[in-house]
Amino acid sequence: MSDAPINLDSLRQRIDELDGEILRLISERAECARRVAEVKTQGDPKAVFYRPEREAQVLRRIMELNPGPLDGEEMARLFREIMSACLALEQPVKVAYLGPEGTFTQQAALKHFGESAVSLPMAAIDEVFREVEAGAVNYGVVPVENSTEGVVNHTLDSFMDSGMGICGEVVLRIHHHLLVAETTRPDKVSRIYSHPQSFAQCRKWLDAHYPHAERIPVSSNAEAARLVKTEWHSAAIAGDMAAKLYGLTRLAEKIEDSPDNSTRFLIIGNQQVPMSGEDKTSIVVAMRNQPGALHDLLEPFHRHQIDMTRLETRPSRTGVWNYVFFIDFKGHREEPRVAAVLEEVRLRAAELKVLGSYPQGVL
């Protein structure tokens, strides 16, 4: 840039030139994606088009190379949408999620796969597992834990009954809003709908602002928003997607009690994912009912310096599995030290099931 005064028309002209160049490059990238699809289908009619490890590597590289002024995550989100649209040229990805439409799980699915993915709502978590297992969809998205309310037991139990594995993860920052319809007077709200976990995450705010309003639990926040659309004197606790879907107004924003409230979602599928460079592994372990069982399980992780990120316990479904542990740790099953730990655990446990190794969430 020269020292000459900035001219608005010249800046706009430069933006037009850059837009044209961006358009040309995106089109060129899309053409490359289309040719990739041709090469893959020639070699293997059942070729896998979506590669979680490849996507994670590309997004991390974009964040590392990003010079600003947009921050790294914002730039990665832009590239994810480009990648999603290009992947749709190869083969649209079908994703089942815990519905109905407008839930945080759908928001997580779109955050991970992009707006070009075909997302299909399911009524229950086990239905998501069944759709993936039957091959009706490529992947499923289910919640597994919330930062304030803890683990989603239904998801963990579904892994015990299913042969599906984990292909990825996505962490979604959860913002709850108090939503009302156009016919609702804010000072006349007498009942509030929401999912039980959302009520728990907003308990203090509700006690302070609506202590006398009836709190009615429903199956999802999206269902709460739908009900409010047709009622007077009611409100819903839900997120941005549900507000937009049902045309509701935010009476209050970000009412969650914890400022860092977030939920982790898992991507389930039937493929093993190669190493991406920054990975996690999830396992289910059944230990025998004997003294020192937990120590025997954890000792190899400590000795091999494996960073364990989560440990959950669930009641046994059978007499054989007395204690069932769900464990997440950093590393990939193909890494030598991780493979050594898994072999040691296998020898000590009554049963070991590796749910999958997958890229750590980038966004």
N, C-alpha and C positions, 0 to 999 in steps of 0.2 A: 504494500500500500504506500502511495506517495503522500507528501505533506499537503496536497491540494485538498480543499474543502470537500467533505463527503457529499456526494450528489445522490439523492434518493432514487432518481430514475436510473442512474448507472448501477446502483446496488440491486435494484429490481431486475435490470437486464442481466446482471451476473447470476442472480438466483435462477432466472429462466434458463440460462446456459447450463448451470449446474444440474437443474432438474432434467434437462435433456440428456446430459451425460449419465445421470443416475438411472434414468429410464433405459438407456441403451445397455448399461451394464447389467441391470436386473434382467432384462430380456435375454441377454447373452447367457447369464447364469441359468435362467429357466430352460434355455435350449440345451445347455450342458446336462441339466437334470433329466430332460426328456431323452437324451442320447444314452445316459446312464441306464435308464429303464430299458431301452432297447437292448443294450449289451447284456444286462442281467437276465432278461427273459430269453435271450438266445441261448445262454449257457445253462439256465435252469428255470423251467416253467414255474416252479414254486419258490422262486428267489425272494429273499427278505429285502424289502425296500427301506423300511425304517430301521436305522441302526443307532440305538441309544448312545453307544460309546462314541461314535463318530460325531453325533450332534453335540454332545458334551464337549468334545475336543474343539470343535469349531467355535462354540460360544465362549469357551475359556480363552481361546486365541484372540477372538474379537475384543474381549474385555482387556486383555493384556496389551493389545496394539492400539486401543482407543486413545487418541490424543486429546479428547475433549473438544468443545466445552460440555457436550452431553456426558453424563456420568456413565460408567461402564455397564451398569445394569440396564439403563435405558437403551443404550446402544445394542446390548444383547437382545433385548425384547424386540427391537426393530428387525434384527437379523433372524430371530426365531420366526417371525411372521413371514419373512421372505422365504426361509427354508420350508415353512409349512406349505406355502403356496406352490413352491417348486416340487415338493414331495407329492402334492396332489396331482401334478402332471404325470408322475410316475405311477402312483397308485394311492387313491385316497385312503387315509387311515381311519378305521372305524373304532370308536372308543366308547365303551359302556361306562356309566358312572352312576353313583348313588343319587337318584333323582328326588323330587321331580325337577323340571327345568327351573333354573334360577338359583340352585343351591350353591354353597361354597365348593362342593365337590365338582360341579360343572365348571366353576370358575378356575379351579385347580387344573382340570383337564385341558381347558383352553390355554391356560398359562403354559402348560408343559408341551402340548402338541400344536398350539396355534389355532387361529380361527378357521383355517381351511380343513381341519379334521372334522369328520362326521361324528358328532357326539350323540349318544343314545341314552336316555334316562332309564334307570331300573328302580323298582320299588323297594328293593332290599339289597344288603351287601352280598348275601349268598347268591342272589340272582346275577349280580355282576360277575361273580366267580363262574357260575354256570354258563353264562353267555360266552365268556372267554374260552372255557374248557370245551364247549361245543363247537367252537370255531365260527360262531356267528359274528364275532367282532375280533379285531386284532389284539386289543388291550382293554384293560379295565382300570378304573381309578377309584380307590376307596380310602377313607380316612383311617389313620392308625393311632394318632395321639394328638392331644392338645396341650399346649404349654402350661395351662392352668388347671384343666380338668382331668388330665391324664390319658391313659390308653383307651382305645375303642375295643372293648373285649370281643365284640361280634366279629371284627376283622381278624383278630388273632385266632379265634375259634374256627373261622372259615379256612384258614391255612392248615389246620389240623385235619380237616375233612377233605381237602382238595389237593390235586396234584399240580396246581398252578404255582409259579414262582414269581419272584420280584425282578422287574426289569429297570426300575428307576424310582425316584422319589421327587416330590416337589413340596416345598414349604410355602404356605400361603399366610400372609399377614391378615388377620381377621379383624375387620372393623364392623361393629354392630351399630345400626341406626334405628331410632324409633320412627316408624313410618305410619302415615295416616293417609286416608283417601280424601278427595276433595270435599266430601259431604261431612267429614268429621270436624267437630269443633275441639281444638286442643284442650280447652278447659273442661270438657265433658267426657274425656276418655275414662271409661269405667272398667274396661277389660283389655288385656294385652295377650296376644298370641305369640308363641315362639316354640322352638325346640327346647327340651329340658336343659341341654348343655348350654344353650345361649342364655337361658334364664340364670343359670349358675354363674356364667361369665359376666353377667351384668347385675348381679344381686345387689351390690352396694348402691349402685346408681338408682335402681328401681326403688329401693327402700327409702332413699333420700327424696326422690322426685314424684313417685307414684305409689306411696305406701298402701293406699286403700284400693288400688285397682286390682281386679281379679286377674291372676296369672293362669292362663289356660295353655297347657302343653299340647303341642301337635307334632306330627311326624317329621316336619322339616320347616325351616324358616321360609322357604318358598310357599309352602302350604299356608303358613301364617299370613303371608302377604296376599295370597289369593283370597283368603277369607275376609280380610280387612277391606278389600276392594268392593265387596258387596254389602258391607255393614256400616252402621252408624255407631258412634261413640266407642269405637275399638281402635286399637293400634297393633302394630306388629314389630317385633325385633327381627331384622334381617339385614342383608348386605346390599351393595350397589346393584348387583345383577337382578335381584328380586324386585328392587325398587323400580328399576327401569322397565322390567318385563311387565309389571302390573300398573305402571303409571302412578306410583305413590310419591308422596312428598315427605321429605325428611323433617320431622318435627324436632329431632335432636340427633346430632352426629357423634360418632365414636363414643358410645356410652359404655363400652367394655371397661371393667374395673382395672384390668391389667394393661398398661400401655404397650407391652410387648406381646400381647396375645396373638398366638399363631397356631396353626394346625399343620401337621405333617401328613401328607397323602402318599400312598404307594401306587406304583404302576405295576399291574400284574399282567403276566403273559406266559407263553409256553416256550420261550427261547432262552438259551444261555447267552449272556452278554460278555463279550471279550473285555479285556482291561482298557480303561480309558486314561489311566494315569492317576486319578483321584477317585477311589472307589470305596464302597461299603459292601459288607457281606452280612446277611441275615440267616440265622439258623434257629431250629427248634430242637431242644434236647430234652430227653426223658432220662432222669436219673433214678437209680434204685434207692429205695427207702432204707438208708443205712447212715450211720454217723459219719460225718465228714464229706457227705456227697457234694454239698455246694463248694467246699474247698477244693475237692478233686476236679470239679468242673472249671473253676476260675483260675487255678494255679498255672496251667499252661499259658493262658493269656498274659499273666504277669511275667512269667519267665521269658516269653518270646517278645515282650514289650509291645503287645497288640493293644491298641486304644479301643476299649469297649465303650460304646456310646449309649447303649440302652440294655437293661435287663428287666424282664417282666416274668411273673409267675402266673400260671393258670392252673385251675384244678384239672386233674386227670380225667379223660373221657372213659378210660378202661382201667381194669385192675392192674394191667401191666405198667402203665405210665403213672407212677405215684406222684412225681413232681415233673411238671412241664415248664421249661424255661425258654423264653423267646429272647434271643441275644442279637444285637446289632454291634458290629465293630468295623473299624477302618481297615481297608485292605481288600484284595481280591483273592478268590480261592485258588487262582493260578500262581500267586506269589509263593515262593518256597516256604517262607516262615508261616504264612497262613495255612498252607497245605499241611505243614508239620503240626500246627495246633489242631486242625480239624482231625487229623489222624489220631492224635493223642486223646481228644475228646471222644472220638468214636470208640476207642478201646475201653474207656472208662464208663461210658454211658450205656443205658439200656437200649436207647435208640437215638440216632442223630439224623436230622433232615436238614439239608442245606436249601434254604428257600431261594437263594440267588446271590450273585455278586453283581453290582450295578453302579453306575456313576453317581457320585454324590451330587445332590441338587445344585445346579449352577445359579438359578434365579430364586 
